[in-house]
Amino acid sequence: MIIEFSPARSDERLTLTAHEDVVNINGEVFDFSSLPEGATLPREAIGSGWFSGPVERINGELHMTLRLPHGPNPPKHVAFPEPLIVTEDGPVTLPTDEEYQP
C-alpha cells in the first residue's frame, strides 16, 4: 500500500491502521480488497473527507492520498510529507506535528 498525503490545517487528529487491503481511519473501516487491478475508485465514491483523491490498484498495490491534519506552523516533514510505503499490518506511523496538539 502506498499512501501519499495532502497536508491541511486542521484541529482534527488522524489515526491509521492497515491490514492487507483494509484501512481503518479514526475507527472507520474501508475495505478495498474487491478493487481489481488497474481500477480506480473515485474519492466521491468513498464517502470520507479523509481521502483527497481516488484509490487505485497499480501492480497489485493500493495507492491512495489522505488528508494530513497539522497545526498552524507545521515542520517541513509534515508540510511536505514523503509518501509512505506500508509493508506490514498494524498501526501506521504518520508524519506528525508534535509541537501542536489540539
GUGU-648159 format. One record per atom (N, C-alpha, C): residue number from 0; atom name; x, y, z. Coordinates in nm, 4 decimals. Example, Ala and Ser with C-alpha at 12.3 -4.5 7.8 and 13.67 -1.06 7.14 Angstrom:
[0 'N' [1.3190 -0.5690 0.7800]]
[0 'CA' [1.2300 -0.4500 0.7800]]
[0 'C' [1.3200 -0.3300 0.7800]]
[1 'N' [1.2850 -0.2250 0.7080]]
[1 'CA' [1.3670 -0.1060 0.7140]]
[1 'C' [1.2900 0.0030 0.7870]]
END
This chain:
[0 'N' [0.0854 -0.1166 0.0000]]
[0 'CA' [0.0000 0.0000 0.0000]]
[0 'C' [0.0904 0.1234 0.0000]]
[1 'N' [0.0584 0.2164 -0.0881]]
[1 'CA' [0.1333 0.3411 -0.0948]]
[1 'C' [0.0383 0.4551 -0.0614]]
[2 'N' [0.0770 0.5312 0.0403]]
[2 'CA' [-0.0078 0.6403 0.0876]]
[2 'C' [0.0656 0.7719 0.0675]]
[3 'N' [0.0024 0.8604 -0.0069]]
[3 'CA' [0.0521 0.9968 -0.0201]]
[3 'C' [-0.0368 1.0849 0.0662]]
[4 'N' [0.0114 1.2053 0.0942]]
[4 'CA' [-0.0618 1.2941 0.1845]]
[4 'C' [-0.0865 1.4298 0.1221]]
[5 'N' [-0.2005 1.4870 0.1616]]
[5 'CA' [-0.2361 1.6228 0.1262]]
[5 'C' [-0.2478 1.6997 0.2580]]
[6 'N' [-0.1412 1.7702 0.2995]]
[6 'CA' [-0.1439 1.8406 0.4270]]
[6 'C' [-0.2524 1.9481 0.4287]]
[7 'N' [-0.3164 1.9616 0.5457]]
[7 'CA' [-0.4236 2.0603 0.5607]]
[7 'C' [-0.4273 2.1092 0.7045]]
[8 'N' [-0.4408 2.2381 0.7221]]
[8 'CA' [-0.4523 2.2957 0.8558]]
[8 'C' [-0.5833 2.2488 0.9164]]
[9 'N' [-0.5751 2.1820 1.0320]]
[9 'CA' [-0.6947 2.1292 1.0960]]
[9 'C' [-0.6634 2.0917 1.2401]]
[10 'N' [-0.7649 2.1011 1.3261]]
[10 'CA' [-0.7514 2.0567 1.4647]]
[10 'C' [-0.7887 1.9102 1.4804]]
[11 'N' [-0.8257 1.8445 1.3699]]
[11 'CA' [-0.8605 1.7027 1.3757]]
[11 'C' [-0.7355 1.6195 1.3977]]
[12 'N' [-0.7566 1.4971 1.4458]]
[12 'CA' [-0.6483 1.4012 1.4637]]
[12 'C' [-0.6683 1.2885 1.3629]]
[13 'N' [-0.5586 1.2302 1.3174]]
[13 'CA' [-0.5651 1.1196 1.2238]]
[13 'C' [-0.4923 1.0007 1.2830]]
[14 'N' [-0.5637 0.8881 1.2927]]
[14 'CA' [-0.5003 0.7615 1.3286]]
[14 'C' [-0.5318 0.6643 1.2157]]
[15 'N' [-0.4338 0.5828 1.1830]]
[15 'CA' [-0.4463 0.4956 1.0671]]
[15 'C' [-0.3885 0.3589 1.0997]]
[16 'N' [-0.4654 0.2552 1.0647]]
[16 'CA' [-0.4210 0.1174 1.0775]]
[16 'C' [-0.4467 0.0500 0.9437]]
[17 'N' [-0.3529 -0.0347 0.9009]]
[17 'CA' [-0.3670 -0.1064 0.7743]]
[17 'C' [-0.3575 -0.2560 0.7982]]
[18 'N' [-0.4397 -0.3312 0.7260]]
[18 'CA' [-0.4346 -0.4774 0.7284]]
[18 'C' [-0.4677 -0.5258 0.5877]]
[19 'N' [-0.3645 -0.5673 0.5154]]
[19 'CA' [-0.3778 -0.6078 0.3751]]
[19 'C' [-0.4417 -0.4945 0.2964]]
[20 'N' [-0.5635 -0.5115 0.2437]]
[20 'CA' [-0.6287 -0.4074 0.1637]]
[20 'C' [-0.7357 -0.3313 0.2408]]
[21 'N' [-0.7278 -0.3365 0.3721]]
[21 'CA' [-0.8255 -0.2690 0.4583]]
[21 'C' [-0.7529 -0.1613 0.5384]]
[22 'N' [-0.8099 -0.0408 0.5392]]
[22 'CA' [-0.7555 0.0660 0.6227]]
[22 'C' [-0.8615 0.1092 0.7225]]
[23 'N' [-0.8150 0.1405 0.8412]]
[23 'CA' [-0.9004 0.1904 0.9477]]
[23 'C' [-0.8544 0.3330 0.9751]]
[24 'N' [-0.9429 0.4273 0.9493]]
[24 'CA' [-0.9126 0.5683 0.9690]]
[24 'C' [-0.9998 0.6190 1.0826]]
[25 'N' [-0.9376 0.6500 1.1947]]
[25 'CA' [-1.0099 0.7010 1.3121]]
[25 'C' [-1.1300 0.6126 1.3478]]
[26 'N' [-1.1126 0.4820 1.3352]]
[26 'CA' [-1.2180 0.3877 1.3715]]
[26 'C' [-1.3136 0.3516 1.2598]]
[27 'N' [-1.3036 0.4168 1.1458]]
[27 'CA' [-1.3899 0.3852 1.0312]]
[27 'C' [-1.3126 0.2943 0.9356]]
[28 'N' [-1.3736 0.1810 0.8991]]
[28 'CA' [-1.3063 0.0796 0.8187]]
[28 'C' [-1.3413 0.0968 0.6706]]
[29 'N' [-1.2368 0.0904 0.5874]]
[29 'CA' [-1.2513 0.0991 0.4427]]
[29 'C' [-1.1846 -0.0247 0.3830]]
[30 'N' [-1.2641 -0.1101 0.3200]]
[30 'CA' [-1.2145 -0.2356 0.2647]]
[30 'C' [-1.2048 -0.2230 0.1129]]
[31 'N' [-1.0814 -0.2245 0.0619]]
[31 'CA' [-1.0579 -0.2109 -0.0813]]
[31 'C' [-1.0158 -0.3430 -0.1443]]
[32 'N' [-1.0410 -0.4531 -0.0763]]
[32 'CA' [-0.9973 -0.5840 -0.1268]]
[32 'C' [-1.0646 -0.6217 -0.2585]]
[33 'N' [-1.1828 -0.5690 -0.2868]]
[33 'CA' [-1.2520 -0.6037 -0.4109]]
[33 'C' [-1.2128 -0.5135 -0.5283]]
[34 'N' [-1.1234 -0.4165 -0.5057]]
[34 'CA' [-1.0802 -0.3273 -0.6134]]
[34 'C' [-0.9836 -0.4035 -0.7041]]
[35 'N' [-1.0225 -0.4287 -0.8305]]
[35 'CA' [-0.9378 -0.5098 -0.9187]]
[35 'C' [-0.8164 -0.4325 -0.9714]]
[36 'N' [-0.7220 -0.5065 -1.0234]]
[36 'CA' [-0.6011 -0.4486 -1.0831]]
[36 'C' [-0.6382 -0.3480 -1.1908]]
[37 'N' [-0.5750 -0.2317 -1.1847]]
[37 'CA' [-0.5962 -0.1271 -1.2840]]
[37 'C' [-0.7187 -0.0412 -1.2600]]
[38 'N' [-0.7962 -0.0732 -1.1572]]
[38 'CA' [-0.9198 0.0013 -1.1311]]
[38 'C' [-0.8933 0.1245 -1.0459]]
[39 'N' [-0.9833 0.2213 -1.0598]]
[39 'CA' [-0.9787 0.3449 -0.9827]]
[39 'C' [-1.1142 0.3663 -0.9168]]
[40 'N' [-1.1121 0.3911 -0.7872]]
[40 'CA' [-1.2333 0.4244 -0.7130]]
[40 'C' [-1.2276 0.5740 -0.6840]]
[41 'N' [-1.3180 0.6537 -0.7434]]
[41 'CA' [-1.3129 0.7983 -0.7236]]
[41 'C' [-1.3333 0.8360 -0.5766]]
[42 'N' [-1.2723 0.9456 -0.5372]]
[42 'CA' [-1.2844 0.9959 -0.3993]]
[42 'C' [-1.4312 1.0109 -0.3586]]
[43 'N' [-1.5130 1.0587 -0.4496]]
[43 'CA' [-1.6541 1.0828 -0.4183]]
[43 'C' [-1.7271 0.9529 -0.3845]]
[44 'N' [-1.6820 0.8415 -0.4387]]
[44 'CA' [-1.7472 0.7127 -0.4136]]
[44 'C' [-1.7078 0.6533 -0.2787]]
[45 'N' [-1.6037 0.7056 -0.2171]]
[45 'CA' [-1.5559 0.6505 -0.0903]]
[45 'C' [-1.6378 0.7036 0.0270]]
[46 'N' [-1.6805 0.8280 0.0192]]
[46 'CA' [-1.7679 0.8823 0.1225]]
[46 'C' [-1.6961 0.9195 0.2513]]
[47 'N' [-1.5722 0.9667 0.2406]]
[47 'CA' [-1.4983 1.0108 0.3586]]
[47 'C' [-1.4149 1.1321 0.3220]]
[48 'N' [-1.4168 1.2309 0.4081]]
[48 'CA' [-1.3381 1.3507 0.3870]]
[48 'C' [-1.1892 1.3304 0.4084]]
[49 'N' [-1.1484 1.2144 0.4565]]
[49 'CA' [-1.0054 1.1876 0.4768]]
[49 'C' [-0.9332 1.1578 0.3458]]
[50 'N' [-1.0065 1.1167 0.2437]]
[50 'CA' [-0.9445 1.0851 0.1151]]
[50 'C' [-0.9395 1.2117 0.0297]]
[51 'N' [-0.8207 1.2425 -0.0219]]
[51 'CA' [-0.8029 1.3623 -0.1038]]
[51 'C' [-0.7955 1.3305 -0.2521]]
[52 'N' [-0.8133 1.2058 -0.2864]]
[52 'CA' [-0.8084 1.1636 -0.4252]]
[52 'C' [-0.8622 1.0230 -0.4361]]
[53 'N' [-0.8529 0.9651 -0.5533]]
[53 'CA' [-0.9052 0.8296 -0.5731]]
[53 'C' [-0.8161 0.7252 -0.5061]]
[54 'N' [-0.8698 0.6045 -0.4948]]
[54 'CA' [-0.7908 0.4877 -0.4541]]
[54 'C' [-0.7751 0.4038 -0.5796]]
[55 'N' [-0.6517 0.3634 -0.6071]]
[55 'CA' [-0.6221 0.2874 -0.7278]]
[55 'C' [-0.5434 0.1618 -0.6921]]
[56 'N' [-0.5560 0.0600 -0.7762]]
[56 'CA' [-0.4715 -0.0588 -0.7618]]
[56 'C' [-0.3802 -0.0630 -0.8844]]
[57 'N' [-0.2505 -0.0477 -0.8572]]
[57 'CA' [-0.1491 -0.0446 -0.9624]]
[57 'C' [-0.0437 -0.1494 -0.9287]]
[58 'N' [-0.0215 -0.2425 -1.0207]]
[58 'CA' [0.0758 -0.3503 -0.9983]]
[58 'C' [0.0506 -0.4232 -0.8669]]
[59 'N' [-0.0766 -0.4441 -0.8358]]
[59 'CA' [-0.1142 -0.5190 -0.7171]]
[59 'C' [-0.1155 -0.4399 -0.5881]]
[60 'N' [-0.0726 -0.3132 -0.5908]]
[60 'CA' [-0.0674 -0.2317 -0.4693]]
[60 'C' [-0.1751 -0.1246 -0.4709]]
[61 'N' [-0.2304 -0.0992 -0.3528]]
[61 'CA' [-0.3238 0.0116 -0.3385]]
[61 'C' [-0.2465 0.1419 -0.3306]]
[62 'N' [-0.2980 0.2433 -0.3999]]
[62 'CA' [-0.2421 0.3782 -0.3954]]
[62 'C' [-0.3544 0.4710 -0.3517]]
[63 'N' [-0.3260 0.5554 -0.2531]]
[63 'CA' [-0.4276 0.6493 -0.2046]]
[63 'C' [-0.3611 0.7764 -0.1543]]
[64 'N' [-0.4401 0.8830 -0.1495]]
[64 'CA' [-0.3949 1.0094 -0.0929]]
[64 'C' [-0.4903 1.0456 0.0195]]
[65 'N' [-0.4331 1.0694 0.1377]]
[65 'CA' [-0.5117 1.1042 0.2551]]
[65 'C' [-0.4792 1.2460 0.3004]]
[66 'N' [-0.5795 1.3101 0.3574]]
[66 'CA' [-0.5602 1.4430 0.4159]]
[66 'C' [-0.4778 1.4254 0.5439]]
[67 'N' [-0.3767 1.5091 0.5627]]
[67 'CA' [-0.2905 1.5038 0.6795]]
[67 'C' [-0.3080 1.6324 0.7598]]
[68 'N' [-0.3804 1.6261 0.8717]]
[68 'CA' [-0.4022 1.7476 0.9507]]
[68 'C' [-0.2741 1.7932 1.0204]]
[69 'N' [-0.2613 1.9253 1.0359]]
[69 'CA' [-0.1451 1.9805 1.1060]]
[69 'C' [-0.1814 2.1131 1.1698]]
[70 'N' [-0.0943 2.1605 1.2566]]
[70 'CA' [-0.1129 2.2866 1.3263]]
[70 'C' [-0.0780 2.4070 1.2403]]
[71 'N' [-0.0738 2.5254 1.3026]]
[71 'CA' [-0.0541 2.6486 1.2262]]
[71 'C' [0.0841 2.6646 1.1637]]
[72 'N' [0.1868 2.6034 1.2194]]
[72 'CA' [0.3225 2.6157 1.1652]]
[72 'C' [0.3877 2.4783 1.1600]]
[73 'N' [0.3462 2.3941 1.0653]]
[73 'CA' [0.3968 2.2570 1.0640]]
[73 'C' [0.5444 2.2494 1.0261]]
[74 'N' [0.6145 2.1511 1.0814]]
[74 'CA' [0.7521 2.1295 1.0386]]
[74 'C' [0.7543 2.0808 0.8937]]
[75 'N' [0.8704 2.0892 0.8313]]
[75 'CA' [0.8842 2.0565 0.6894]]
[75 'C' [0.8364 1.9148 0.6573]]
[76 'N' [0.8671 1.8167 0.7441]]
[76 'CA' [0.8293 1.6782 0.7152]]
[76 'C' [0.6783 1.6570 0.7188]]
[77 'N' [0.6038 1.7516 0.7776]]
[77 'CA' [0.4572 1.7450 0.7785]]
[77 'C' [0.4003 1.8285 0.6639]]
[78 'N' [0.4584 1.9442 0.6402]]
[78 'CA' [0.4099 2.0320 0.5329]]
[78 'C' [0.4378 1.9737 0.3948]]
[79 'N' [0.5467 1.8963 0.3840]]
[79 'CA' [0.5865 1.8352 0.2566]]
[79 'C' [0.6213 1.6882 0.2814]]
[80 'N' [0.5211 1.6071 0.3186]]
[80 'CA' [0.5497 1.4683 0.3576]]
[80 'C' [0.5864 1.3794 0.2395]]
[81 'N' [0.6742 1.2853 0.2667]]
[81 'CA' [0.7097 1.1827 0.1691]]
[81 'C' [0.5984 1.0779 0.1660]]
[82 'N' [0.5767 1.0118 0.0535]]
[82 'CA' [0.4798 0.9012 0.0511]]
[82 'C' [0.5246 0.7891 0.1459]]
[83 'N' [0.4280 0.7217 0.2039]]
[83 'CA' [0.4559 0.6068 0.2900]]
[83 'C' [0.4315 0.4787 0.2115]]
[84 'N' [0.5226 0.3861 0.2239]]
[84 'CA' [0.5032 0.2533 0.1677]]
[84 'C' [0.4760 0.1610 0.2856]]
[85 'N' [0.3533 0.1129 0.2947]]
[85 'CA' [0.3109 0.0296 0.4063]]
[85 'C' [0.3309 -0.1165 0.3669]]
[86 'N' [0.4185 -0.1849 0.4402]]
[86 'CA' [0.4502 -0.3237 0.4083]]
[86 'C' [0.4076 -0.4211 0.5177]]
[87 'N' [0.3664 -0.3681 0.6335]]
[87 'CA' [0.3262 -0.4531 0.7453]]
[87 'C' [0.1878 -0.4138 0.7933]]
[88 'N' [0.1147 -0.5127 0.8432]]
[88 'CA' [-0.0156 -0.4858 0.9015]]
[88 'C' [0.0020 -0.4217 1.0388]]
[89 'N' [-0.0939 -0.3362 1.0746]]
[89 'CA' [-0.0926 -0.2742 1.2066]]
[89 'C' [-0.0992 -0.1229 1.1967]]
[90 'N' [-0.0720 -0.0562 1.3087]]
[90 'CA' [-0.0750 0.0900 1.3097]]
[90 'C' [0.0284 0.1478 1.2132]]
[91 'N' [-0.0089 0.2547 1.1466]]
[91 'CA' [0.0793 0.3219 1.0512]]
[91 'C' [0.1324 0.4482 1.1184]]
[92 'N' [0.2650 0.4620 1.1191]]
[92 'CA' [0.3274 0.5813 1.1763]]
[92 'C' [0.3182 0.6945 1.0751]]
[93 'N' [0.2517 0.8017 1.1164]]
[93 'CA' [0.2267 0.9150 1.0281]]
[93 'C' [0.3211 1.0302 1.0599]]
[94 'N' [0.3496 1.1150 0.9613]]
[94 'CA' [0.4250 1.2366 0.9918]]
[94 'C' [0.3404 1.3220 1.0863]]
[95 'N' [0.3983 1.3669 1.1957]]
[95 'CA' [0.3194 1.4423 1.2931]]
[95 'C' [0.3826 1.5764 1.3241]]
[96 'N' [0.2972 1.6626 1.3723]]
[96 'CA' [0.3339 1.7958 1.4185]]
[96 'C' [0.3342 1.7882 1.5707]]
[97 'N' [0.4429 1.7351 1.6293]]
[97 'CA' [0.4467 1.7088 1.7733]]
[97 'C' [0.4247 1.8335 1.8588]]
[98 'N' [0.4658 1.9494 1.8079]]
[98 'CA' [0.4504 2.0711 1.8871]]
[98 'C' [0.3056 2.1171 1.8962]]
[99 'N' [0.2228 2.0710 1.8031]]
[99 'CA' [0.0830 2.1145 1.8023]]
[99 'C' [-0.0050 1.9957 1.8393]]
[100 'N' [-0.0717 2.0069 1.9519]]
[100 'CA' [-0.1638 1.9018 1.9977]]
[100 'C' [-0.2989 1.9652 2.0272]]
[101 'N' [-0.3964 1.9525 1.9352]]
[101 'CA' [-0.5287 2.0144 1.9576]]
[101 'C' [-0.6007 1.9513 2.0759]]
END
